[in-house]
Amino acid sequence: MHAFLEEVALHLVATYGDTLKDTAIVFNNKRPVAHLQYYLSKAVGKPFWSPAFFTVQEFFARSSDLKTADHFSQYFTLYTVYSRLLEEEGNTPVRPEVFYSVAQTILSDFAQIDNDLADADQVFAELEDIAVIQKQFQHLNEEQQAFLEQFWRSFSAGKQQAQQEHFIRMWRRMPRLYHQFHRELAAQGLSTSGNMYRQLAEDRPGTPHFARDFSKIILVGFNALSKAEAAVFKRWQEEARAVFYFDADAYYVDDPVQEAGLFLRRNMGQLQLRNELPAGRSPMKETAKKVFVYKAQGRAAQAKILHQALSRSYLALQDAGPSKVAVVLADESLLVPLLQTVPQQFPEDFGYPIQLNITMGYPLAASSVYGFADLWITVQEHLFKNGYKSVYHKEASAFLSHPLALVPLALQQELQAGILASQWIEVPVSALLRSSSIAELFFERPANPRQVLGILTALFARVLDSQLAAGLLKQLDADLLGGLIKELNRLNDTLGQHLPQVKDLSFLFGLVRKALSGLSVAILGEPLQGIQVMGLLESRSLDFEEIYIIGANEGVLPNAGISHSFIPDSIRRVYGLPVLENQDAISAYMFYRLLHRCKSLHLVYNGLSDEQNTGEPTRFLKQLEYESGFEFSYFEQQQTISPSRRIPFQVQKTGAVRERLERYLDAYGPFAKKLSATALTTYLNCQMQFFYRYVADVKEPDELIENMESNQIGSILHLVMENFYSPMKAQEQEVTAERIRAARRNLDDLCRRAFAEVIFNKADVPEGFSGMQQVILAIVKQYASVIIDHDEQIAPFTLVELENKEAYVLPYTVEVEGRPRKVNLYGIIDRVDRRNGITRIVDYKTGKDELRYATVAELFAQDTKKPNKAMVQTLFYTYIYEQVKGLRAVEPNLYVVRKMKEEGTLFSEGPARSRLLLEADQLQQIKMGFEAELQAKLAEMFSPDNPFRQTTVEENCTFCPYLTTCGK
């Protein structure tokens, strides 16, 4: 069986012979040209003069003496006209960046009105009165009038809401906007493709005799025609100027129920366009066909299944002649997974090379080239807002690590370490300029909107040169960089005359991002060899023996998406504008047309359902199953799925672990380690976390602090209070209310200096703090004020110690394996003071710590959901202090800044209403119980018979830094 284009070639050669060179052959896309040229040369069998080849858009454009306006010319012209209309109405003109998305919809509506020869004045007429509809539109049938009435009833008096009123104002503006927009373009020597179609259909082209350049116009492979195309084609046929080759099949053309034949029935029936090929044939039924259906478990998995299915076709690629294998992407976003799956040769270790021809283009948005361009736009937007002083740290890190930036690894690590050490949320531009030759252009400041595209073009030209000089340039990157630079130059030429209208650089950045995100770059390939990869639209007129369709899901094939439009469905139906059924019929034709001459069809669909996917195969498959009589085979991807099992494990206290623990038990040795209150509460919270942090010495990596953690706020507060009382203690230990009131005048400066020392690790105050940092400063000041207010009320008191980091170390005896060992218990006490003859241990807390408790045993309970860490730590400090100083009756006080106004600072026993404050005799009993529990817990901690175990409380793992390592 001959391919469709081969049949066309044979018929053309037989019909026109040597005069074929005088004809014009018109397709609806460029893809079939190379194939028809091949079949013509095969049919002629000798060198010959080729006919002219055009797409229908290119051919119709020859009828106009105006140039086709590109997208941005249309947008800015529409914006100019729209702004003028708003000013005439006394309204404030809309900003260009706000109008951009609206303009896309308006331009699409105008194009459809022109392509289908609708009267813009009538389409946008305001028809609220049903009687007016019946009077003015008597030429409409009852169904069309009903559609109009249905739409405008929703806008009857008294029912208009704000959005409806806004819509009506827009609707009233549309007729003037339409006409003035076209006049404005014409004044610039420009026109839209749709307007060219309309003028040609209405027989008033700018170049009336353009078609006479050719003896015959040969239209090949058309299906759905706009009203303008239909009018032109019918006139040319009546003038004996055009002939048609429709790729039709009686299977669906002769069956009025088949939506695939909808437009061909119109073309050959209503329009009486004659098909030069024999009628009544059904290529679908002339050869037996096998259909293979693959159900994949996930979107990307479709490409993996495709590779397995294609393996049987790889060897056939070595045959001469046009390719027999095509991969059709019903979902074009699957191109990248496809390219990552198909091997470069088969078999993969050694074998024949596998060629891919992807004229649909590689999406720039899926490449690192676009990522670098998008990063540049993001950085420039940020720099524009802050006066080109600094770059957000995440963007700075992204630039330093991006392969196209070519920052040497050693310098990259040095700069990253500097950013971390300086805690730069905003990285100064000056610190990044020395990173590479690319940086100078990357961070250059555009003086005006016109320089934006120039800088970006120069940047990627330098990237291309640098990659080439470094020997790192791959063919794909070369194609992408070349395509990007070409697009930027085109944008620069197009936007040059319109840039004076752009006052906001951020809008221009957004415009460039939109233009680049939609760019596709053709990957060099042979259109007649290898695997042909294409979208559904590109497959028109082409035939293959082996066809693989991926993304064959309902909702994708046919596409259930509806393009944005201001013209409602009911009015579309009145004036014959495209509606959803038309889209379904076009998809159905393209699907069934692929079956005409193929031997096997492979359908791959995603069987997983989610918010974006139905999980169902295309309805066309169900139709084939019901009516075709083809042979079907079904395959389902079996993917073993099992819930992740968290296998608990223990760490035995033997070998290297035991050696590490011995450092704690050798209190007087040169490498002795001290056990802090935090280490103790960590052990109570999770033994495995204690092991990682204090035994294995696995440290958390330093991180840039953007959102302040509670422990960092606590560290700042501790330093503020230390610096607040240190000068007082140095002068005189007695603290009075008067001295406190005098010292708090310096509180703002103390907070700033403490913040700088904790966060930036330097005493001098930075020039300015970020917004979040200022919020943290305000919180710290508020917390400090709560403590100072409380101290002012209880003054006078005597300061004994402030943040003594060295003195409070207690060699503590603990029994391990039947013999006494010494452990250094260590505590940094926030404050020790004496009031009314009682020595107090003061611990500052900024969290939600509790002053109440039930029993001492509960404090040391393992794996509890709400451990009272604060009380354990404060009693730990109190015990050490008493033992070191030889004192008794030392009173622990917990300054919980969130609660101390209401609950005070003393621990209490029992429920809130009947709580018993822990002081005097009660406190002494608690201390005795605490010491006993501490002894038992330390014996357990160092006992080799008790391995380190994971916590059983899930909440304890939420913020654990070792969660990934532990696997809990």
Residue pairs with C-beta under 8 A, 6 or more apart in sequence:
1 283
1 286
1 287
1 597
2 10
2 597
3 35
3 39
3 322
3 542
3 543
3 597
4 221
4 247
4 541
4 542
4 543
4 596
4 597
5 32
5 35
5 36
5 39
5 220
5 541
5 542
5 543
6 39
6 42
6 43
7 277
8 36
8 39
8 220
8 245
8 277
9 36
9 39
9 40
9 42
9 43
10 39
10 43
11 245
11 276
11 277
12 20
12 23
12 40
12 43
12 218
13 20
13 40
13 43
13 44
15 276
16 23
16 216
18 48
19 215
20 40
20 48
20 49
20 51
21 48
21 49
21 50
21 51
22 51
22 214
22 215
22 216
23 51
23 52
23 214
23 215
23 216
23 217
23 218
24 51
24 52
24 53
24 54
24 59
24 213
24 214
24 216
24 217
24 218
25 36
25 51
25 52
25 53
25 54
25 218
25 220
26 53
26 54
26 55
26 56
26 59
26 217
26 218
26 219
26 220
27 33
27 53
27 54
27 55
27 56
27 220
27 221
27 541
28 55
28 56
28 221
28 222
28 223
28 540
28 541
29 55
29 537
29 538
29 540
30 55
30 359
31 359
31 527
31 534
31 538
31 539
31 540
31 541
31 542
32 220
32 221
32 540
32 541
32 542
33 53
34 527
34 528
35 322
35 527
35 528
35 541
35 542
36 53
36 220
37 50
37 53
38 322
38 528
40 48
40 50
41 48
51 218
52 214
54 62
56 219
56 222
56 229
57 193
59 217
60 193
60 196
60 197
60 200
60 232
61 68
61 193
61 196
62 207
62 210
63 196
63 199
63 200
63 205
63 206
63 207
63 210
63 211
64 191
64 196
64 199
64 200
64 205
64 206
64 207
65 206
65 207
66 185
66 186
66 189
66 190
66 191
66 196
66 206
67 189
67 190
67 191
68 190
68 191
68 192
68 193
68 196
69 77
69 185
69 188
69 190
69 191
69 192
70 494
72 491
72 494
72 495
72 498
72 511
72 515
73 185
73 188
73 190
73 494
73 498
74 107
74 185
74 192
75 100
75 103
75 107
76 96
76 498
76 501
77 181
77 184
77 185
77 188
77 190
78 103
78 106
78 107
78 177
78 181
79 96
79 99
79 103
79 501
80 184
80 501
81 177
81 180
81 181
81 184
82 94
82 99
82 103
82 173
82 177
83 93
83 94
84 180
85 173
85 176
85 177
85 180
86 92
86 93
86 94
87 93
89 173
95 504
95 507
96 501
96 502
96 504
96 507
97 504
97 506
97 507
97 510
97 511
100 507
100 510
100 511
100 514
104 564
105 564
105 565
105 566
106 174
106 177
106 566
107 192
108 563
108 564
108 565
109 565
109 566
109 567
110 120
110 178
110 181
110 192
110 194
111 192
111 193
111 194
112 118
112 194
112 565
112 567
112 577
112 578
113 120
113 123
113 178
113 194
113 577
114 192
114 194
114 195
114 197
114 198
114 228
115 194
115 197
115 198
115 226
115 227
115 228
115 229
116 226
116 227
116 228
116 575
116 576
116 577
116 578
117 198
117 201
117 202
117 227
117 228
117 231
118 575
118 576
118 577
119 575
120 174
120 175
120 178
120 179
121 175
122 137
122 575
123 567
123 571
123 575
123 577
124 171
124 172
124 174
124 175
124 178
125 175
126 168
126 171
126 172
127 133
127 136
127 148
127 152
128 152
128 155
128 156
128 157
130 149
130 152
130 153
133 145
133 148
133 149
133 152
134 145
137 144
137 145
137 148
140 148
140 574
144 573
144 574
147 570
147 571
147 573
147 574
148 570
148 571
148 574
150 570
151 568
151 570
151 571
154 164
155 164
155 168
160 168
167 566
170 566
171 566
174 566
182 191
182 192
182 195
185 191
185 192
185 195
194 228
196 205
197 226
197 228
197 229
197 232
198 228
199 205
199 206
200 228
200 232
201 227
201 228
201 229
201 231
201 232
202 231
203 235
211 217
211 236
211 241
216 241
216 242
216 243
217 236
217 241
217 242
217 243
218 242
218 243
218 245
219 233
219 242
219 243
219 244
219 245
220 244
220 245
220 541
221 245
221 246
221 247
221 540
221 541
222 229
222 233
222 244
222 246
222 267
223 246
223 247
223 263
223 264
223 267
223 540
223 586
223 589
223 590
223 593
224 263
224 582
224 585
224 586
224 589
225 233
225 263
225 266
225 267
225 271
227 576
230 267
230 271
233 242
233 244
233 271
233 273
234 271
234 272
234 273
236 242
237 243
237 244
237 272
237 273
237 274
243 274
243 276
244 267
244 273
244 274
244 275
244 276
245 275
245 276
245 277
246 264
246 267
246 268
246 273
246 275
246 277
247 540
247 541
247 593
247 596
248 261
248 264
248 268
248 275
248 277
248 279
249 281
249 282
249 283
249 284
249 592
249 593
249 596
250 279
250 280
250 281
250 282
251 258
251 282
251 284
251 285
251 592
252 258
252 260
252 261
252 588
252 589
252 592
253 261
253 264
253 265
253 268
254 261
254 280
255 261
256 265
258 588
258 592
259 581
259 584
259 585
259 588
260 585
260 588
260 589
260 591
260 592
260 593
261 589
262 585
262 588
262 589
263 585
263 586
263 589
264 589
267 273
268 274
268 275
268 279
283 596
283 597
284 592
284 595
284 596
284 628
287 597
287 599
288 599
288 630
288 631
289 595
289 598
289 599
289 600
289 601
289 628
289 630
289 631
290 599
290 600
290 601
290 630
290 631
290 632
290 633
291 600
291 601
291 602
291 603
291 621
291 624
291 630
291 631
291 632
291 633
292 309
292 600
292 601
292 602
292 603
292 632
292 633
292 635
293 603
293 605
293 617
293 621
293 632
293 633
293 634
293 635
294 302
294 305
294 309
294 602
294 603
294 604
294 605
294 635
294 636
294 637
295 605
295 607
295 617
295 634
295 635
295 636
295 637
296 302
296 304
296 305
296 604
296 605
296 606
296 607
296 637
297 607
297 608
297 637
297 639
298 606
298 608
299 334
299 337
299 606
299 608
299 613
300 334
300 337
301 606
301 637
301 639
302 334
302 337
302 550
302 551
302 604
302 605
302 606
303 334
303 337
303 338
303 340
303 341
303 550
304 341
305 604
305 635
305 637
306 327
306 338
306 341
306 342
306 548
306 550
306 602
306 604
307 341
307 342
307 343
309 548
309 602
309 604
310 325
310 327
310 342
310 531
310 548
311 346
313 324
313 325
313 531
313 546
314 346
314 352
314 354
315 346
315 352
316 324
316 325
316 546
317 323
317 325
317 352
317 354
317 355
317 529
317 530
317 531
318 352
321 528
322 528
323 357
323 528
323 529
323 530
323 531
323 532
323 544
324 544
324 545
324 546
325 531
325 532
325 544
325 545
325 546
325 548
326 531
326 532
326 533
326 534
326 539
326 542
326 544
326 546
326 547
326 548
327 338
327 531
327 532
327 533
327 534
327 548
327 549
327 550
328 534
328 535
328 536
328 539
328 547
328 548
328 549
328 550
328 594
329 335
329 338
329 360
329 533
329 534
329 535
329 536
329 550
329 551
330 536
330 549
330 550
330 551
330 552
330 553
330 556
330 557
330 618
331 550
331 551
331 553
331 556
332 360
332 535
332 551
333 363
334 550
334 551
335 358
335 360
335 362
335 363
335 366
335 533
336 363
336 366
338 533
338 550
339 356
339 358
339 362
342 354
342 356
342 531
343 354
344 353
344 354
345 351
345 352
345 353
345 354
346 352
346 354
354 530
354 531
355 525
355 526
355 529
355 530
355 531
356 523
356 525
356 530
356 531
356 533
357 523
357 525
357 526
357 527
357 529
357 530
357 531
357 532
357 533
358 522
358 523
358 525
358 533
358 534
359 522
359 525
359 527
359 534
359 538
360 520
360 533
360 534
360 535
360 538
361 520
361 521
361 522
361 523
362 476
362 479
362 480
362 520
362 521
362 522
362 523
363 519
363 520
364 370
364 480
364 483
364 484
364 516
364 517
364 519
364 520
364 521
365 516
365 517
365 518
365 519
367 476
367 477
367 480
368 402
368 403
368 404
368 477
369 404
369 460
369 477
369 480
369 481
369 484
370 480
370 484
370 516
370 517
371 402
372 402
372 404
372 405
372 463
373 456
373 460
373 484
373 516
374 513
374 516
374 517
375 395
375 398
375 399
375 402
376 442
376 456
376 459
377 509
377 512
377 513
378 395
379 391
379 392
379 395
379 399
379 442
379 443
380 446
380 452
380 505
380 509
381 506
381 509
382 391
382 392
382 395
383 389
383 390
383 391
383 429
383 443
383 445
384 505
384 506
384 509
386 426
388 429
388 443
388 445
389 426
389 428
389 429
390 424
390 426
390 427
390 428
390 429
391 399
391 426
391 427
391 429
391 432
391 443
392 425
392 426
392 427
393 419
393 424
393 425
393 426
393 427
393 704
393 706
396 419
396 424
396 427
396 432
397 416
397 419
399 405
399 407
399 432
399 435
399 439
399 442
400 407
400 412
400 415
400 416
400 432
400 435
401 407
401 412
403 472
404 438
404 463
404 467
405 435
405 436
405 438
405 439
405 442
406 436
406 437
406 438
406 466
406 467
406 470
407 415
407 435
407 436
407 439
408 436
411 434
411 435
411 436
412 435
415 431
415 432
415 435
418 431
419 427
419 431
419 704
420 702
420 703
420 704
421 761
422 760
423 704
423 705
423 759
423 760
423 761
424 431
424 704
425 704
425 706
425 770
425 772
425 773
426 770
429 443
432 439
432 443
433 439
433 440
433 443
437 462
437 466
438 459
438 462
438 463
438 466
441 455
441 458
441 459
441 462
442 459
444 455
446 452
446 455
446 505
449 499
449 502
449 505
449 508
450 496
450 499
452 505
452 508
452 509
452 512
453 488
453 491
453 492
453 495
453 512
454 492
456 488
456 512
457 485
457 488
457 489
457 492
460 481
460 484
460 485
460 488
461 485
463 481
464 473
464 478
464 481
464 482
464 485
467 473
467 477
467 481
475 524
476 523
479 521
479 522
479 523
479 524
480 521
482 521
483 519
483 521
483 522
484 516
484 519
484 521
487 515
487 516
487 519
491 512
491 515
495 511
499 508
502 508
532 542
532 544
534 542
536 557
536 587
536 590
536 591
537 590
539 590
539 593
539 594
540 590
540 593
543 596
543 597
543 598
544 594
544 598
545 597
545 598
545 599
545 600
546 598
546 599
546 600
546 602
547 594
547 598
547 600
547 601
547 602
548 602
548 604
549 557
549 591
549 594
549 601
549 602
549 603
549 604
550 604
551 557
551 604
551 605
551 606
552 603
552 604
552 605
552 617
552 618
552 621
553 605
553 606
553 613
553 614
553 615
553 616
553 617
553 618
554 560
554 614
554 616
554 617
554 618
554 619
555 613
555 614
556 618
557 587
557 591
557 618
557 620
558 583
558 584
558 586
558 587
558 588
558 618
558 619
558 620
559 583
559 587
562 580
565 572
567 577
569 579
569 580
571 577
572 578
572 579
573 579
588 620
591 618
591 620
592 620
594 601
595 601
603 617
603 618
603 621
605 616
605 617
605 618
606 613
606 615
607 615
607 636
607 637
608 615
609 615
609 616
624 630
624 632
625 632
646 967
646 968
647 967
648 949
648 950
648 968
649 950
650 947
650 948
650 949
650 950
651 657
651 688
651 691
651 947
651 948
652 944
652 947
653 661
653 942
653 943
653 944
653 946
653 947
653 948
654 944
657 691
657 695
657 696
657 948
658 944
660 695
660 696
660 697
661 695
661 942
663 669
663 671
663 672
663 673
664 672
664 673
664 674
664 675
664 823
664 824
664 942
665 814
665 816
665 821
665 822
665 823
665 942
666 672
666 822
667 811
667 821
667 822
667 823
667 824
668 811
668 822
672 824
673 694
673 824
674 809
674 824
674 825
674 826
675 694
675 823
675 824
675 825
675 826
675 938
676 826
676 827
676 828
677 827
677 872
677 873
677 876
677 877
678 873
679 690
679 693
679 694
680 872
680 873
680 876
680 934
680 937
681 867
681 869
681 872
681 873
682 689
682 690
682 693
682 694
683 690
683 937
683 941
684 860
684 861
684 862
684 864
684 867
684 869
684 872
684 937
685 867
685 869
685 951
685 956
686 863
686 950
686 951
686 956
686 957
686 960
687 862
687 948
687 949
687 950
687 951
688 948
688 949
688 950
688 951
688 962
688 966
688 968
689 951
689 956
689 960
689 962
689 966
690 941
690 948
691 948
692 698
692 962
692 965
692 966
693 699
693 962
695 948
698 962
698 965
700 961
705 712
705 759
706 772
707 772
708 772
708 776
710 846
710 847
712 758
712 759
713 776
713 779
713 780
713 783
713 846
714 844
714 845
714 846
714 847
715 758
716 751
716 754
716 755
716 758
716 759
716 776
716 780
717 754
717 780
717 783
717 784
717 844
717 846
717 897
718 803
718 830
718 844
719 754
719 757
719 758
720 747
720 750
720 751
720 754
720 780
720 784
721 784
721 787
721 830
721 831
721 844
722 802
722 803
722 830
723 750
723 753
723 754
724 743
724 744
724 746
724 747
724 750
724 784
724 788
725 735
725 799
725 802
725 831
726 802
727 743
728 735
728 739
728 743
728 799
729 799
729 802
733 798
733 799
733 800
734 796
734 798
735 791
735 795
735 796
735 797
735 798
735 799
735 833
736 795
736 796
737 792
737 793
737 795
737 796
740 788
740 791
740 792
740 795
741 792
744 785
744 788
747 781
747 784
747 785
747 788
748 781
750 784
751 777
751 780
751 781
751 784
752 765
752 769
752 777
753 763
753 765
754 780
755 769
755 773
755 776
755 777
755 780
756 762
756 763
756 764
756 765
756 766
757 763
759 773
760 766
769 777
783 846
783 897
786 897
786 900
786 901
787 844
787 895
787 897
787 900
790 895
790 900
790 901
790 905
791 797
794 835
796 835
797 833
797 834
797 835
797 840
798 833
798 834
798 835
799 831
799 832
799 833
800 832
800 833
800 834
800 839
801 807
801 829
801 831
801 832
802 830
802 831
802 832
803 828
803 829
803 830
803 831
804 828
804 829
804 832
805 828
807 884
808 826
808 827
808 828
808 829
808 877
808 880
808 881
808 884
809 824
809 825
809 826
809 880
809 884
810 824
810 825
810 826
810 879
810 880
810 883
810 884
811 822
811 823
811 824
811 825
812 822
812 823
812 824
812 825
812 938
813 820
813 821
813 822
814 820
814 821
814 822
814 823
814 935
814 938
814 939
814 942
815 821
815 939
816 939
816 942
816 943
817 943
817 944
821 942
823 938
823 942
825 876
825 880
826 880
827 876
827 877
827 880
827 881
829 841
829 842
829 843
829 877
829 881
830 842
830 843
830 844
831 841
831 842
831 843
831 844
832 839
832 840
832 841
832 842
832 881
833 839
833 840
833 842
834 840
838 889
838 891
839 887
839 889
839 890
839 891
840 890
840 891
840 892
840 893
841 874
841 877
841 878
841 881
841 890
841 891
841 892
841 893
842 893
842 895
842 905
843 870
843 873
843 874
843 877
843 892
843 893
843 894
843 895
844 895
844 897
845 870
845 894
845 895
845 896
845 897
846 897
846 898
847 870
847 896
847 898
848 896
848 898
849 868
849 869
849 870
849 871
849 894
849 896
850 866
850 868
850 870
850 871
851 871
851 894
851 896
851 899
851 903
851 904
851 905
851 906
851 907
851 908
852 907
852 908
852 909
852 910
852 911
852 912
852 915
853 859
853 868
853 871
853 907
853 908
853 909
854 909
854 910
856 926
856 929
856 930
856 933
857 929
857 933
858 864
858 868
859 867
859 868
859 871
859 872
859 875
859 930
859 933
860 872
860 933
860 934
860 936
860 937
861 867
863 951
863 952
863 953
863 956
864 953
865 953
865 955
870 894
870 896
871 892
871 894
871 907
874 892
874 893
874 894
874 907
875 892
875 926
875 927
875 930
876 934
877 892
878 890
878 891
878 892
878 927
879 927
879 930
879 931
879 934
881 887
881 890
882 888
882 890
882 927
888 924
889 920
889 923
889 924
891 906
891 919
891 923
892 907
892 918
892 923
893 905
893 906
894 905
894 906
894 907
895 905
896 903
896 905
904 917
906 917
906 918
906 919
907 917
907 918
907 926
908 915
908 916
908 917
908 918
909 915
909 916
909 918
909 922
910 916
916 922
918 926
940 946
950 966
950 968
951 957
951 968
957 963
957 966
957 968
960 966
960 968
